[in-house]
Amino acid sequence: MFLDVLDEYEDIIANYDILQFRMVGASYQFVAKVCLNNQTELHVKDYLFLDGTRKYSYHWQDAQGNCIVRWDNAPHHQGVTNFPFH
């Protein structure tokens, strides 16, 4: 899970806040804000539902709040080859 990633990359992480974490059986809700040493931020939302479906978004932005890159599996951009993962 993402908590393992925080440990693995602790050398580039200035700090982080876990805004939501809840587990029910095999499902979970995880929301976090990760501040990196280079003054950028990673905003994480990752949900695994009881039926096994998953919804996620990872939004990386610079210090001014401008998007650097975003990954999610929202049901848009159906024309991309890696749909729904983009």
VENGI-V256431 format. One record per pair of residues at least 6 apart in sequence whose C-alpha atoms are under 6 Angstrom apart, sorted by the first residue. I is the first residue (numbers start at 1). J is the second residue. D is the distance in Angstrom with one decimal. If there is no record, write none. Layout:
[[I,J,D] [I,J,D]]
//
This chain:
[[12,36,5.8] [12,37,5.5] [13,36,4.4] [13,37,5.6] [14,35,5.6] [14,36,5.0] [14,37,4.9] [15,35,5.4] [16,33,5.6] [16,34,4.3] [16,35,5.8] [17,32,5.6] [17,33,5.3] [18,32,4.4] [19,31,5.3] [19,32,5.2] [20,30,5.4] [20,31,4.9] [21,29,5.5] [21,30,4.6] [22,28,5.4] [22,29,5.1] [27,48,5.0] [27,49,5.0] [27,50,5.2] [28,47,5.7] [28,48,5.2] [29,47,4.6] [30,45,5.8] [30,46,5.2] [31,44,5.5] [31,45,4.5] [32,44,5.1] [33,42,5.9] [33,43,4.7] [34,41,5.6] [34,42,5.0] [35,41,4.6] [39,63,5.6] [40,61,5.7] [40,62,4.5] [40,63,5.2] [41,60,5.7] [41,61,5.4] [42,59,5.6] [42,60,4.3] [43,58,5.7] [43,59,5.0] [44,58,4.7] [45,56,5.4] [45,57,5.3] [46,55,5.9] [46,56,4.3] [47,54,5.6] [47,55,5.2] [48,54,4.5] [56,72,5.4] [57,71,5.6] [57,72,4.1] [58,70,5.6] [58,71,5.1] [59,70,4.5] [60,68,5.5] [60,69,5.5] [61,67,4.3] [61,68,5.0] [71,86,5.4] [72,86,5.7] [73,84,5.0] [73,85,4.7]]
//
